[in-house]
Amino acid sequence: MRQFNKCKVAFVIATAMAMTACSGDDGKDGDDGAPGEPGPGPTPPVTEVAEVTNINVISHTIEEGQIRYEFEVTNEEDVLVNGLMKAEAKFAEKTDKGVVLNRDGEIGGYTDTTKEGSVLNALGDGHYEFIAAMPAVNAGSEGIVWLRVGGDDSTEIARSAPMVVSKADMVHTSTTETCFSCHVDYGTSSQRHASYTAINAEGETDFVAGCMVCHNNVSRNETVGGGYARATLQQIGHINHQKFEQDFAPTNCYSCHAEPVMNTSINGNGCSDCHSLDTASDMLASMNEFDARAFHAEKTGLTESQAIRAEHSTSLSAVYMNEGAYCTDLTLYKGEEVLDIEALYADGTLSYASTYLHGYYNESIVGRESRNYAESYKGDGTKTFCHPTLDLNTAQIMASSRVTFAIGDDPSYEGVSFTSYSPVAELADLTQVTDYDRRHAVTADSCTTCHTNNSNFHKNGSYAEGGLDCVACHNNGQDRNARGSAPGFGPMVHSMHWGIGNSLGATAPDANSAASLNADNCVSCHADGIELSEIPNQFIRAKAFHGGDNTKMASPITANCFACHDSAQALNHMEQNGGEIDAEVVADWYMQPTSESCATCHDTGKSFGIEKFHVFER
């Protein structure tokens, strides 16, 4: 039965005014007011329509058998809203098993204005009180307090976003930030229950607590004291993300758990999601006061790979001539100490240490200058690589190197790798050198947010530094096919996550889960946005997109956009505006300007700017 009580204060005031009007003093002049006293001020506007409904919680109290909320409601124009007819409340109580909202009303509580005993009172314009009846609640209860209003069919007041009004300390150790590093903004996504993405009383997203109100620490399947949903939040996190992304390590607990995960019992929440009690008991004699994040990282080798990544670095000398060959020296460091590459090879610590020689133009790698080399050791720990001939003879040359520490059964795919780029030397005079530079529009942690196991992707390519290591092979001058995806680094990444490269091959749907996320959430990688006008106006090498295996050229913005927007209509639009996918190769292809004019309309800030169709802000 719905109960909706108007506040009686208004009627008391009206009665007092009527009594004054009937008194014998009617018509007499009153006393002068004190000078300078302010008047009552303008009456704020009110409405009964809200396309967006906002809640401003004034106070809440947990009482015996109920939770009392006092709040204001405004619409999208910040105008007070009268006529509210519906409110909903949930309370997931903190217990020794975690937070629980029991459907039978034994723990926590759920109610709304249709339920017996729950009352919504109007206290004034846009000002309300909701008394939420919850028999199992008492004044000492603590947990997650939740509120939502609006959405009643009899009004024009939209349903508000869910609000976590308050929550007890340490009800969860994962955070909105860790979840949104991949999901970015769950509330605007096509994911399940997106409309239940909650905010806190300050208007900030409180994703995890909002989920836990229903997806409690205890499953609904428990016969005694079960929670609201069958899937607990730890089950969603632990099980549903096992194959989240290629080279995502589910045992890298730091990916989600920003705070230490402290368990006091092997029977505690989360362990049994992955381990049977028998295997877990054999593995751990005691779960008392330890951080499960560090334990998993150590047991699965993550600690070792993290230490290698943190402690080591490499460098590569500028190219120089030695006995008619083009040479470069590779050095491996541990801190500032130079390590002996030859000795580390001999004892199996290293599985790979090599270099490539590249042509370079306009801050871009434009192809391999040489694929043959002789290697030697100088006796000071360094390794020298000398290339006897050049294939391209570009005006500038440079080198890249790769060193891999052997970890796992296949170190070329599982090891920890480091890539270095040498300074750029003028071919006509190798003593004239400048620093290597390349435009790289992604953040340093853009890859490792999802690819969390610190290993290689393939052939010793590392995810570190936003995949900068990958450019040594996936650059503008090599027509890599990348499973039919696209040339170059940017087009390959776009396609492998959201384009044709994500769907080709037997294992691709499992390996690349990015397609399950919002494809327009570019902020995951491009945290600083994109300026199309800054992309160098020069071709990149490409495999033929219209059939065949011939080497072609592609204009860079078109190649990047077509990697995801690969319909015939989209390509036609790009080509009409000067974009090219299958241009014929010319000798000095990398020096030729393209005719694409994409930035004219689609650069950031333009009328059809890229930021209007893709998300570049968190």
C-alpha positions, 0 to 999 in steps of 0.5 A, spaced: 500 500 500 502 506 497 503 512 503 504 519 501 503 524 506 503 532 505 507 535 511 502 539 515 506 545 517 503 548 511 496 547 514 498 550 521 501 556 517 494 557 514 490 557 520 494 562 524 494 567 518 486 566 518 486 567 525 490 574 524 485 576 519 479 575 524 482 579 530 480 586 532 487 589 530 485 588 522 487 595 518 492 598 523 499 600 522 504 596 524 510 598 528 516 600 523 521 595 522 528 595 524 532 599 519 536 595 514 533 588 515 533 584 509 526 581 506 524 574 505 528 574 498 525 571 491 522 564 491 526 559 488 522 556 481 519 549 482 517 544 477 514 537 476 518 535 470 525 532 470 528 529 464 534 528 469 533 527 476 538 529 481 538 528 489 541 532 494 541 528 501 541 532 507 541 527 512 540 520 513 539 516 520 539 508 521 534 507 526 530 501 529 527 497 523 528 503 518 532 508 515 530 515 514 532 519 509 532 527 508 533 530 501 532 535 495 530 533 488 532 538 482 532 537 475 537 538 469 536 545 470 537 545 477 530 547 479 527 544 485 522 538 483 515 537 486 510 532 486 515 526 487 511 519 488 516 514 488 523 512 492 527 506 493 532 504 498 537 498 499 541 497 505 547 491 504 549 490 511 556 489 513 557 482 517 562 477 518 562 474 511 561 481 508 556 485 506 549 482 505 542 484 503 537 478 504 531 477 499 527 474 505 528 481 509 533 477 515 539 481 513 539 488 510 533 491 507 530 493 500 523 497 500 520 502 496 514 507 496 509 501 494 511 497 500 507 497 507 510 501 512 515 505 507 512 513 507 515 519 503 513 525 506 514 532 502 517 537 507 517 543 502 518 545 495 523 540 492 524 537 499 522 530 502 523 525 507 523 518 506 522 513 511 524 506 509 521 500 513 527 495 514 525 490 519 532 487 520 535 493 521 537 496 528 541 503 530 547 499 530 547 496 523 552 499 518 554 497 511 552 500 504 546 505 504 543 506 497 537 511 495 534 512 488 528 516 486 523 518 481 521 513 475 513 513 477 509 512 471 504 517 474 509 523 474 514 526 469 520 525 473 525 521 471 528 515 475 535 518 478 541 515 478 542 510 484 546 513 490 551 510 495 549 515 500 554 512 505 558 506 506 562 502 512 569 502 512 573 496 508 567 493 505 571 493 498 578 493 496 577 494 489 576 501 486 572 505 481 578 507 478 581 500 477 575 498 474 574 504 469 581 503 467 578 498 462 571 499 462 572 507 462 565 509 464 560 503 465 554 507 466 554 509 458 556 503 456 552 497 453 554 492 459 549 489 463 546 493 468 549 499 466 543 504 469 545 501 476 552 505 476 552 509 482 554 515 484 556 517 492 553 523 495 558 528 492 556 526 485 562 522 484 561 515 481 562 509 486 562 503 482 564 498 486 559 499 492 553 500 487 554 493 484 555 490 491 548 493 494 546 487 490 552 483 488 553 481 495 559 478 498 555 472 499 551 468 494 543 468 494 544 460 493 546 460 500 541 456 504 542 460 510 543 468 510 544 468 502 545 475 499 541 478 493 544 476 487 547 469 485 553 472 482 557 475 488 562 481 486 568 477 487 565 471 483 564 476 477 571 479 478 575 473 479 571 468 474 568 472 469 575 476 468 579 469 467 580 470 460 579 478 460 585 479 455 591 476 452 596 476 457 592 479 462 594 475 469 588 474 473 593 473 479 595 480 478 591 482 484 593 489 483 590 490 477 583 491 481 585 491 488 588 498 490 587 496 497 591 490 501 586 484 500 586 481 507 583 474 509 583 471 516 580 464 514 581 460 508 573 459 508 573 467 507 570 470 501 573 470 494 578 464 495 573 458 493 571 462 487 578 459 484 580 454 489 577 448 492 578 448 500 582 442 499 587 445 494 587 452 498 588 448 505 594 445 502 597 451 499 596 455 505 597 453 512 594 459 515 591 465 512 592 470 518 594 477 516 597 477 509 596 481 503 593 476 498 596 481 492 603 479 494 602 472 495 599 471 488 604 475 485 610 471 488 607 464 487 605 466 479 612 469 478 609 476 477 614 478 482 620 476 479 618 479 472 616 486 476 623 486 479 626 484 472 622 490 469 624 495 475 631 493 475 634 493 468 635 497 462 638 497 455 642 502 451 644 502 444 650 506 441 649 511 434 651 507 428 658 507 426 663 505 421 667 499 422 671 495 417 666 497 412 660 495 416 655 499 419 655 497 427 652 499 433 653 497 441 648 494 445 649 495 453 645 492 458 644 495 465 642 493 472 641 500 475 648 503 473 652 496 473 653 494 466 652 486 465 655 481 461 651 479 456 655 474 453 655 471 460 648 471 461 647 468 455 651 462 457 648 461 463 641 461 460 639 468 463 638 471 457 634 468 451 635 473 446 639 479 444 639 482 437 638 489 433 635 491 427 638 497 422 632 502 420 631 507 415 629 514 418 625 520 416 621 525 419 621 522 426 618 516 423 622 509 422 621 507 414 623 500 413 629 495 415 636 498 412 639 491 413 637 484 415 644 481 415 649 482 421 655 479 424 655 479 432 661 479 437 663 481 444 668 487 446 669 484 453 666 489 457 659 486 457 657 489 451 655 486 444 656 489 437 652 488 431 655 490 424 651 490 418 655 489 412 650 492 407 644 497 406 638 496 402 634 502 402 640 508 403 635 513 406 638 519 408 638 518 416 639 511 419 638 508 426 638 502 430 633 498 435 635 493 440 631 487 443 634 484 450 629 478 453 630 475 460 628 467 459 622 466 463 616 461 462 616 455 457 617 459 451 621 465 453 620 469 446 613 469 448 613 469 456 620 473 457 621 480 460 624 484 454 627 491 453 627 495 447 632 501 445 632 506 440 639 509 438 640 516 436 639 518 429 645 518 424 646 522 417 648 517 412 653 521 409 656 523 415 655 518 421 658 523 426 652 527 425 647 525 430 640 527 433 636 524 438 631 518 436 624 521 436 617 518 434 610 521 435 607 517 440 600 519 442 598 514 447 600 514 455 606 509 458 601 505 461 595 504 456 597 497 454 599 494 461 593 496 464 590 490 461 596 486 459 598 485 466 603 480 466 609 484 464 611 479 459 612 479 451 606 479 446 610 475 441 617 475 438 619 479 444 615 485 443 614 488 450 607 492 452 611 497 456 611 504 455 605 504 451 607 499 446 613 503 444 617 497 443 612 494 438 614 500 433 621 496 431 617 492 427 610 495 426 612 501 423 610 506 417 615 502 413 614 495 413 607 492 410 605 488 416 599 484 415 597 483 423 592 477 421 589 481 416 588 487 420 592 493 418 599 496 417 603 500 422 602 501 429 596 505 430 592 501 425 594 495 428 592 496 435 585 499 433 584 493 428 586 488 433 582 490 439 576 493 435 576 491 427 577 485 423 583 483 426 579 482 433 575 477 429 580 473 425 583 466 427 580 461 431 583 464 438 581 471 437 574 472 440 577 469 446 584 473 446 581 480 445 576 482 449 576 489 448 570 488 443 566 487 449 568 494 451 565 500 448 569 501 442 569 509 442 572 509 449 579 512 446 581 515 453 583 508 455 589 509 450 589 516 448 588 519 455 591 526 452 586 526 446 588 526 439 590 532 434 589 529 427 593 535 424 599 533 428 599 526 424 605 527 419 602 527 412 606 522 409 604 515 407 605 508 410 606 501 407 600 497 407 598 490 404 593 491 399 586 491 402 582 490 396 585 483 395 592 480 393 598 480 397 602 486 393 605 492 397 601 498 397 601 505 400 596 508 405 595 515 408 595 515 415 589 517 418 585 513 413 589 507 415 587 508 422 580 510 422 579 504 416 582 499 421 575 500 425 570 503 420 571 498 415 565 499 411 564 500 404 561 507 405 566 509 410 571 508 406 568 511 400 567 517 405 575 517 406 577 516 399 572 522 397 576 526 402 583 524 399 584 518 403 588 512 400 588 505 402 591 501 396 596 507 393 601 504 388 608 504 391 613 509 389 621 509 390 621 515 395 614 513 398 615 516 405 617 523 402 610 524 398 605 528 402 598 525 402 591 528 399 587 526 405 583 532 409 580 528 415 583 534 420 579 539 416 572 537 419 574 531 424 580 534 428 579 536 435 574 542 436 572 542 429 564 541 427 565 534 426 571 533 431 573 526 433 572 528 440 564 528 439 564 521 437 569 518 441 570 518 449 577 522 450 575 524 458 574 520 464 
